[in-house]
Amino acid sequence: MEKLLPAEIVRQIREVFQQLKHPVQILFFGTQKHCEYCTEIRQLLEEVSELSDLIGLSVYDVEQDADLAKLYRVEGKAPATIIAAREGEQITDFGIRYLGIPSGHEFTTLIQAILLVSARDSGLTPQSREYIQSLTKPLHLEVFVTPTCPYCPRAVVLAYQLAMENPKMVLAEGIEAMEFDELSNRYMISGVPDTVINADAGRVVGAVPESHMLAELMRVLG
């Protein structure tokens, strides 16, 4: 089978993965139903996970592994990639998801998510950390992106950082807008990145600074 990742990219990723600190488990949920990119995504994740001993990969099917899909809140959302932490047999879910194929600029998002989870630190400012840790209401961030958008990874990674800080309360999903067109149409997505907060209780369009996102979250959650 021909490799998806060119040799030069593989070399660069190996170099970046020198920064990995703690083990990461990638969970991929595919589907037997119409899924244009499931085979490619699985191959891509296999090639990435082979580049470090600290990265593991588990492959599931949303229909056949329905209980697990429900546990990880990806039922009806395949193809879905979850970047979780691993300590021995223990998998810790940080609420970090990517729906669709992480290609183009979104391949950067996948690599950044792996680094983020491996570091076990959100990297947020003290003000953001304090606010996110104090949440009493659930926060669902759906960040719509396309592979050709150079600003999209910044928006998705910020959502991932917020989830990382309080995974019990925050779920962050990067969503490939064209693959999940029903969802895009529901929210009338016309440009990317577009972050939908709690099923459209609030919106942040563009890749905004952390302080801007925090202000909008405070407005939405009260």
C-alpha positions as protocol buffer text, in pm:
chain_id: "A"
residue {
  index: 1
  type: MET
  ca { x: 0 y: 0 z: 0 }
}
residue {
  index: 2
  type: GLU
  ca { x: 132 y: 341 z: -94 }
}
residue {
  index: 3
  type: LYS
  ca { x: 209 y: 570 z: 198 }
}
residue {
  index: 4
  type: LEU
  ca { x: 1 y: 886 z: 244 }
}
residue {
  index: 5
  type: LEU
  ca { x: 275 y: 1081 z: 420 }
}
residue {
  index: 6
  type: PRO
  ca { x: 578 y: 1187 z: 210 }
}
residue {
  index: 7
  type: ALA
  ca { x: 923 y: 1105 z: 352 }
}
residue {
  index: 8
  type: GLU
  ca { x: 1003 y: 1472 z: 426 }
}
residue {
  index: 9
  type: ILE
  ca { x: 680 y: 1517 z: 627 }
}
residue {
  index: 10
  type: VAL
  ca { x: 755 y: 1195 z: 817 }
}
residue {
  index: 11
  type: ARG
  ca { x: 1100 y: 1332 z: 906 }
}
residue {
  index: 12
  type: GLN
  ca { x: 948 y: 1660 z: 1030 }
}
residue {
  index: 13
  type: ILE
  ca { x: 685 y: 1482 z: 1241 }
}
residue {
  index: 14
  type: ARG
  ca { x: 946 y: 1253 z: 1398 }
}
residue {
  index: 15
  type: GLU
  ca { x: 1139 y: 1566 z: 1494 }
}
residue {
  index: 16
  type: VAL
  ca { x: 828 y: 1733 z: 1642 }
}
residue {
  index: 17
  type: PHE
  ca { x: 739 y: 1414 z: 1830 }
}
residue {
  index: 18
  type: GLN
  ca { x: 1068 y: 1441 z: 2021 }
}
residue {
  index: 19
  type: GLN
  ca { x: 867 y: 1687 z: 2236 }
}
residue {
  index: 20
  type: LEU
  ca { x: 615 y: 1419 z: 2343 }
}
residue {
  index: 21
  type: LYS
  ca { x: 614 y: 1373 z: 2721 }
}
residue {
  index: 22
  type: HIS
  ca { x: 337 y: 1128 z: 2815 }
}
residue {
  index: 23
  type: PRO
  ca { x: 156 y: 849 z: 2625 }
}
residue {
  index: 24
  type: VAL
  ca { x: -133 y: 934 z: 2393 }
}
residue {
  index: 25
  type: GLN
  ca { x: -408 y: 705 z: 2266 }
}
residue {
  index: 26
  type: ILE
  ca { x: -583 y: 784 z: 1938 }
}
residue {
  index: 27
  type: LEU
  ca { x: -931 y: 632 z: 1907 }
}
residue {
  index: 28
  type: PHE
  ca { x: -1076 y: 623 z: 1557 }
}
residue {
  index: 29
  type: PHE
  ca { x: -1445 y: 556 z: 1502 }
}
residue {
  index: 30
  type: GLY
  ca { x: -1534 y: 468 z: 1143 }
}
residue {
  index: 31
  type: THR
  ca { x: -1858 y: 342 z: 991 }
}
residue {
  index: 32
  type: GLN
  ca { x: -1972 y: 78 z: 741 }
}
residue {
  index: 33
  type: LYS
  ca { x: -2226 y: 327 z: 605 }
}
residue {
  index: 34
  type: HIS
  ca { x: -2132 y: 580 z: 339 }
}
residue {
  index: 35
  type: CYS
  ca { x: -1792 y: 711 z: 450 }
}
residue {
  index: 36
  type: GLU
  ca { x: -1583 y: 864 z: 177 }
}
residue {
  index: 37
  type: TYR
  ca { x: -1261 y: 896 z: 375 }
}
residue {
  index: 38
  type: CYS
  ca { x: -1270 y: 629 z: 651 }
}
residue {
  index: 39
  type: THR
  ca { x: -1003 y: 413 z: 484 }
}
residue {
  index: 40
  type: GLU
  ca { x: -770 y: 710 z: 427 }
}
residue {
  index: 41
  type: ILE
  ca { x: -818 y: 843 z: 781 }
}
residue {
  index: 42
  type: ARG
  ca { x: -738 y: 505 z: 931 }
}
residue {
  index: 43
  type: GLN
  ca { x: -424 y: 476 z: 718 }
}
residue {
  index: 44
  type: LEU
  ca { x: -320 y: 832 z: 805 }
}
residue {
  index: 45
  type: LEU
  ca { x: -362 y: 764 z: 1179 }
}
residue {
  index: 46
  type: GLU
  ca { x: -169 y: 437 z: 1146 }
}
residue {
  index: 47
  type: GLU
  ca { x: 120 y: 616 z: 975 }
}
residue {
  index: 48
  type: VAL
  ca { x: 124 y: 893 z: 1239 }
}
residue {
  index: 49
  type: SER
  ca { x: 102 y: 655 z: 1536 }
}
residue {
  index: 50
  type: GLU
  ca { x: 397 y: 454 z: 1399 }
}
residue {
  index: 51
  type: LEU
  ca { x: 622 y: 759 z: 1438 }
}
residue {
  index: 52
  type: SER
  ca { x: 643 y: 743 z: 1818 }
}
residue {
  index: 53
  type: ASP
  ca { x: 635 y: 469 z: 2083 }
}
residue {
  index: 54
  type: LEU
  ca { x: 428 y: 706 z: 2296 }
}
residue {
  index: 55
  type: ILE
  ca { x: 132 y: 696 z: 2053 }
}
residue {
  index: 56
  type: GLY
  ca { x: -120 y: 412 z: 2044 }
}
residue {
  index: 57
  type: LEU
  ca { x: -413 y: 364 z: 1805 }
}
residue {
  index: 58
  type: SER
  ca { x: -747 y: 185 z: 1857 }
}
residue {
  index: 59
  type: VAL
  ca { x: -992 y: 143 z: 1569 }
}
residue {
  index: 60
  type: TYR
  ca { x: -1368 y: 104 z: 1620 }
}
residue {
  index: 61
  type: ASP
  ca { x: -1693 y: 111 z: 1426 }
}
residue {
  index: 62
  type: VAL
  ca { x: -1975 y: 339 z: 1546 }
}
residue {
  index: 63
  type: GLU
  ca { x: -2241 y: 80 z: 1467 }
}
residue {
  index: 64
  type: GLN
  ca { x: -2061 y: -236 z: 1583 }
}
residue {
  index: 65
  type: ASP
  ca { x: -1910 y: -64 z: 1890 }
}
residue {
  index: 66
  type: ALA
  ca { x: -2224 y: 139 z: 1966 }
}
residue {
  index: 67
  type: ASP
  ca { x: -2180 y: 136 z: 2347 }
}
residue {
  index: 68
  type: LEU
  ca { x: -1825 y: 266 z: 2319 }
}
residue {
  index: 69
  type: ALA
  ca { x: -1934 y: 529 z: 2063 }
}
residue {
  index: 70
  type: LYS
  ca { x: -2201 y: 645 z: 2309 }
}
residue {
  index: 71
  type: LEU
  ca { x: -1949 y: 653 z: 2594 }
}
residue {
  index: 72
  type: TYR
  ca { x: -1721 y: 876 z: 2386 }
}
residue {
  index: 73
  type: ARG
  ca { x: -2016 y: 1084 z: 2258 }
}
residue {
  index: 74
  type: VAL
  ca { x: -1949 y: 1014 z: 1890 }
}
residue {
  index: 75
  type: GLU
  ca { x: -2261 y: 813 z: 1803 }
}
residue {
  index: 76
  type: GLY
  ca { x: -2379 y: 926 z: 1459 }
}
residue {
  index: 77
  type: LYS
  ca { x: -2061 y: 1129 z: 1414 }
}
residue {
  index: 78
  type: ALA
  ca { x: -1829 y: 901 z: 1216 }
}
residue {
  index: 79
  type: PRO
  ca { x: -1563 y: 943 z: 1100 }
}
residue {
  index: 80
  type: ALA
  ca { x: -1443 y: 1068 z: 1438 }
}
residue {
  index: 81
  type: THR
  ca { x: -1092 y: 1082 z: 1583 }
}
residue {
  index: 82
  type: ILE
  ca { x: -1043 y: 1118 z: 1959 }
}
residue {
  index: 83
  type: ILE
  ca { x: -708 y: 1217 z: 2105 }
}
residue {
  index: 84
  type: ALA
  ca { x: -692 y: 1084 z: 2461 }
}
residue {
  index: 85
  type: ALA
  ca { x: -431 y: 1027 z: 2730 }
}
residue {
  index: 86
  type: ARG
  ca { x: -303 y: 681 z: 2819 }
}
residue {
  index: 87
  type: GLU
  ca { x: -147 y: 563 z: 3145 }
}
residue {
  index: 88
  type: GLY
  ca { x: -96 y: 186 z: 3129 }
}
residue {
  index: 89
  type: GLU
  ca { x: -442 y: 45 z: 3053 }
}
residue {
  index: 90
  type: GLN
  ca { x: -618 y: 363 z: 3166 }
}
residue {
  index: 91
  type: ILE
  ca { x: -754 y: 591 z: 2891 }
}
residue {
  index: 92
  type: THR
  ca { x: -841 y: 949 z: 2993 }
}
residue {
  index: 93
  type: ASP
  ca { x: -1072 y: 1140 z: 2762 }
}
residue {
  index: 94
  type: PHE
  ca { x: -997 y: 1514 z: 2746 }
}
residue {
  index: 95
  type: GLY
  ca { x: -1301 y: 1595 z: 2531 }
}
residue {
  index: 96
  type: ILE
  ca { x: -1087 y: 1645 z: 2218 }
}
residue {
  index: 97
  type: ARG
  ca { x: -1244 y: 1532 z: 1888 }
}
residue {
  index: 98
  type: TYR
  ca { x: -1192 y: 1576 z: 1516 }
}
residue {
  index: 99
  type: LEU
  ca { x: -1480 y: 1487 z: 1285 }
}
residue {
  index: 100
  type: GLY
  ca { x: -1380 y: 1418 z: 924 }
}
residue {
  index: 101
  type: ILE
  ca { x: -1044 y: 1377 z: 755 }
}
residue {
  index: 102
  type: PRO
  ca { x: -762 y: 1584 z: 910 }
}
residue {
  index: 103
  type: SER
  ca { x: -607 y: 1675 z: 575 }
}
residue {
  index: 104
  type: GLY
  ca { x: -452 y: 1993 z: 436 }
}
residue {
  index: 105
  type: HIS
  ca { x: -404 y: 2252 z: 709 }
}
residue {
  index: 106
  type: GLU
  ca { x: -606 y: 2033 z: 947 }
}
residue {
  index: 107
  type: PHE
  ca { x: -326 y: 1778 z: 955 }
}
residue {
  index: 108
  type: THR
  ca { x: -147 y: 2041 z: 1170 }
}
residue {
  index: 109
  type: THR
  ca { x: -446 y: 2032 z: 1408 }
}
residue {
  index: 110
  type: LEU
  ca { x: -404 y: 1656 z: 1453 }
}
residue {
  index: 111
  type: ILE
  ca { x: -32 y: 1691 z: 1534 }
}
residue {
  index: 112
  type: GLN
  ca { x: -98 y: 1985 z: 1771 }
}
residue {
  index: 113
  type: ALA
  ca { x: -370 y: 1787 z: 1951 }
}
residue {
  index: 114
  type: ILE
  ca { x: -128 y: 1497 z: 2006 }
}
residue {
  index: 115
  type: LEU
  ca { x: 135 y: 1737 z: 2149 }
}
residue {
  index: 116
  type: LEU
  ca { x: -125 y: 1907 z: 2370 }
}
residue {
  index: 117
  type: VAL
  ca { x: -256 y: 1583 z: 2522 }
}
residue {
  index: 118
  type: SER
  ca { x: 95 y: 1445 z: 2562 }
}
residue {
  index: 119
  type: ALA
  ca { x: 197 y: 1756 z: 2759 }
}
residue {
  index: 120
  type: ARG
  ca { x: -106 y: 1714 z: 2991 }
}
residue {
  index: 121
  type: ASP
  ca { x: -128 y: 2093 z: 3012 }
}
residue {
  index: 122
  type: SER
  ca { x: -374 y: 2326 z: 2838 }
}
residue {
  index: 123
  type: GLY
  ca { x: -125 y: 2612 z: 2810 }
}
residue {
  index: 124
  type: LEU
  ca { x: -405 y: 2865 z: 2875 }
}
residue {
  index: 125
  type: THR
  ca { x: -358 y: 3194 z: 3060 }
}
residue {
  index: 126
  type: PRO
  ca { x: -424 y: 3194 z: 3437 }
}
residue {
  index: 127
  type: GLN
  ca { x: -748 y: 3392 z: 3381 }
}
residue {
  index: 128
  type: SER
  ca { x: -882 y: 3139 z: 3129 }
}
residue {
  index: 129
  type: ARG
  ca { x: -780 y: 2845 z: 3347 }
}
residue {
  index: 130
  type: GLU
  ca { x: -961 y: 2989 z: 3649 }
}
residue {
  index: 131
  type: TYR
  ca { x: -1280 y: 3055 z: 3451 }
}
residue {
  index: 132
  type: ILE
  ca { x: -1289 y: 2717 z: 3273 }
}
residue {
  index: 133
  type: GLN
  ca { x: -1218 y: 2526 z: 3594 }
}
residue {
  index: 134
  type: SER
  ca { x: -1509 y: 2707 z: 3764 }
}
residue {
  index: 135
  type: LEU
  ca { x: -1769 y: 2611 z: 3500 }
}
residue {
  index: 136
  type: THR
  ca { x: -2095 y: 2472 z: 3639 }
}
residue {
  index: 137
  type: LYS
  ca { x: -2268 y: 2440 z: 3299 }
}
residue {
  index: 138
  type: PRO
  ca { x: -2150 y: 2211 z: 3015 }
}
residue {
  index: 139
  type: LEU
  ca { x: -1971 y: 2379 z: 2728 }
}
residue {
  index: 140
  type: HIS
  ca { x: -1987 y: 2231 z: 2376 }
}
residue {
  index: 141
  type: LEU
  ca { x: -1760 y: 2390 z: 2113 }
}
residue {
  index: 142
  type: GLU
  ca { x: -1812 y: 2291 z: 1748 }
}
residue {
  index: 143
  type: VAL
  ca { x: -1540 y: 2447 z: 1534 }
}
residue {
  index: 144
  type: PHE
  ca { x: -1620 y: 2427 z: 1162 }
}
residue {
  index: 145
  type: VAL
  ca { x: -1318 y: 2414 z: 934 }
}
residue {
  index: 146
  type: THR
  ca { x: -1200 y: 2321 z: 584 }
}
residue {
  index: 147
  type: PRO
  ca { x: -865 y: 2169 z: 482 }
}
residue {
  index: 148
  type: THR
  ca { x: -774 y: 2478 z: 274 }
}
residue {
  index: 149
  type: CYS
  ca { x: -820 y: 2729 z: 560 }
}
residue {
  index: 150
  type: PRO
  ca { x: -482 y: 2839 z: 705 }
}
residue {
  index: 151
  type: TYR
  ca { x: -641 y: 3006 z: 1012 }
}
residue {
  index: 152
  type: CYS
  ca { x: -861 y: 2711 z: 1112 }
}
residue {
  index: 153
  type: PRO
  ca { x: -604 y: 2510 z: 1313 }
}
residue {
  index: 154
  type: ARG
  ca { x: -561 y: 2802 z: 1555 }
}
residue {
  index: 155
  type: ALA
  ca { x: -935 y: 2809 z: 1624 }
}
residue {
  index: 156
  type: VAL
  ca { x: -961 y: 2432 z: 1675 }
}
residue {
  index: 157
  type: VAL
  ca { x: -654 y: 2410 z: 1898 }
}
residue {
  index: 158
  type: LEU
  ca { x: -790 y: 2690 z: 2122 }
}
residue {
  index: 159
  type: ALA
  ca { x: -1111 y: 2489 z: 2165 }
}
residue {
  index: 160
  type: TYR
  ca { x: -898 y: 2183 z: 2247 }
}
residue {
  index: 161
  type: GLN
  ca { x: -705 y: 2382 z: 2508 }
}
residue {
  index: 162
  type: LEU
  ca { x: -1034 y: 2480 z: 2675 }
}
residue {
  index: 163
  type: ALA
  ca { x: -1148 y: 2116 z: 2681 }
}
residue {
  index: 164
  type: MET
  ca { x: -812 y: 2004 z: 2818 }
}
residue {
  index: 165
  type: GLU
  ca { x: -852 y: 2241 z: 3115 }
}
residue {
  index: 166
  type: ASN
  ca { x: -1189 y: 2093 z: 3221 }
}
residue {
  index: 167
  type: PRO
  ca { x: -1281 y: 1779 z: 3024 }
}
residue {
  index: 168
  type: LYS
  ca { x: -1574 y: 1699 z: 3256 }
}
residue {
  index: 169
  type: MET
  ca { x: -1748 y: 2019 z: 3144 }
}
residue {
  index: 170
  type: VAL
  ca { x: -1605 y: 2095 z: 2798 }
}
residue {
  index: 171
  type: LEU
  ca { x: -1637 y: 1901 z: 2472 }
}
residue {
  index: 172
  type: ALA
  ca { x: -1442 y: 2043 z: 2176 }
}
residue {
  index: 173
  type: GLU
  ca { x: -1496 y: 1921 z: 1820 }
}
residue {
  index: 174
  type: GLY
  ca { x: -1312 y: 2026 z: 1507 }
}
residue {
  index: 175
  type: ILE
  ca { x: -1560 y: 1956 z: 1225 }
}
residue {
  index: 176
  type: GLU
  ca { x: -1476 y: 1931 z: 855 }
}
residue {
  index: 177
  type: ALA
  ca { x: -1760 y: 2147 z: 723 }
}
residue {
  index: 178
  type: MET
  ca { x: -1798 y: 1984 z: 381 }
}
residue {
  index: 179
  type: GLU
  ca { x: -1801 y: 1627 z: 512 }
}
residue {
  index: 180
  type: PHE
  ca { x: -2057 y: 1718 z: 779 }
}
residue {
  index: 181
  type: ASP
  ca { x: -2270 y: 1931 z: 549 }
}
residue {
  index: 182
  type: GLU
  ca { x: -2600 y: 1861 z: 733 }
}
residue {
  index: 183
  type: LEU
  ca { x: -2450 y: 2007 z: 1049 }
}
residue {
  index: 184
  type: SER
  ca { x: -2299 y: 2298 z: 853 }
}
residue {
  index: 185
  type: ASN
  ca { x: -2638 y: 2372 z: 696 }
}
residue {
  index: 186
  type: ARG
  ca { x: -2814 y: 2355 z: 1033 }
}
residue {
  index: 187
  type: TYR
  ca { x: -2587 y: 2630 z: 1166 }
}
residue {
  index: 188
  type: MET
  ca { x: -2575 y: 2810 z: 830 }
}
residue {
  index: 189
  type: ILE
  ca { x: -2195 y: 2804 z: 818 }
}
residue {
  index: 190
  type: SER
  ca { x: -2083 y: 3042 z: 544 }
}
residue {
  index: 191
  type: GLY
  ca { x: -1717 y: 3094 z: 633 }
}
residue {
  index: 192
  type: VAL
  ca { x: -1450 y: 2918 z: 840 }
}
residue {
  index: 193
  type: PRO
  ca { x: -1331 y: 2896 z: 1107 }
}
residue {
  index: 194
  type: ASP
  ca { x: -1668 y: 2933 z: 1278 }
}
residue {
  index: 195
  type: THR
  ca { x: -1701 y: 2823 z: 1641 }
}
residue {
  index: 196
  type: VAL
  ca { x: -2056 y: 2735 z: 1747 }
}
residue {
  index: 197
  type: ILE
  ca { x: -2102 y: 2752 z: 2125 }
}
residue {
  index: 198
  type: ASN
  ca { x: -2365 y: 2533 z: 2293 }
}
residue {
  index: 199
  type: ALA
  ca { x: -2577 y: 2463 z: 1984 }
}
residue {
  index: 200
  type: ASP
  ca { x: -2571 y: 2827 z: 1868 }
}
residue {
  index: 201
  type: ALA
  ca { x: -2617 y: 3006 z: 2201 }
}
residue {
  index: 202
  type: GLY
  ca { x: -2310 y: 3198 z: 2083 }
}
residue {
  index: 203
  type: ARG
  ca { x: -2074 y: 3220 z: 1785 }
}
residue {
  index: 204
  type: VAL
  ca { x: -1715 y: 3320 z: 1728 }
}
residue {
  index: 205
  type: VAL
  ca { x: -1618 y: 3370 z: 1365 }
}
residue {
  index: 206
  type: GLY
  ca { x: -1250 y: 3364 z: 1275 }
}
residue {
  index: 207
  type: ALA
  ca { x: -937 y: 3260 z: 1463 }
}
residue {
  index: 208
  type: VAL
  ca { x: -963 y: 3498 z: 1758 }
}
residue {
  index: 209
  type: PRO
  ca { x: -731 y: 3561 z: 2053 }
}
residue {
  index: 210
  type: GLU
  ca { x: -792 y: 3361 z: 2371 }
}
residue {
  index: 211
  type: SER
  ca { x: -920 y: 3673 z: 2553 }
}
residue {
  index: 212
  type: HIS
  ca { x: -1187 y: 3729 z: 2284 }
}
residue {
  index: 213
  type: MET
  ca { x: -1307 y: 3369 z: 2312 }
}
residue {
  index: 214
  type: LEU
  ca { x: -1315 y: 3393 z: 2692 }
}
residue {
  index: 215
  type: ALA
  ca { x: -1529 y: 3709 z: 2677 }
}
residue {
  index: 216
  type: GLU
  ca { x: -1781 y: 3536 z: 2446 }
}
residue {
  index: 217
  type: LEU
  ca { x: -1796 y: 3228 z: 2669 }
}
residue {
  index: 218
  type: MET
  ca { x: -1864 y: 3450 z: 2971 }
}
residue {
  index: 219
  type: ARG
  ca { x: -2143 y: 3623 z: 2778 }
}
residue {
  index: 220
  type: VAL
  ca { x: -2304 y: 3293 z: 2669 }
}
residue {
  index: 221
  type: LEU
  ca { x: -2272 y: 3107 z: 2998 }
}
residue {
  index: 222
  type: GLY
  ca { x: -2353 y: 3407 z: 3217 }
}
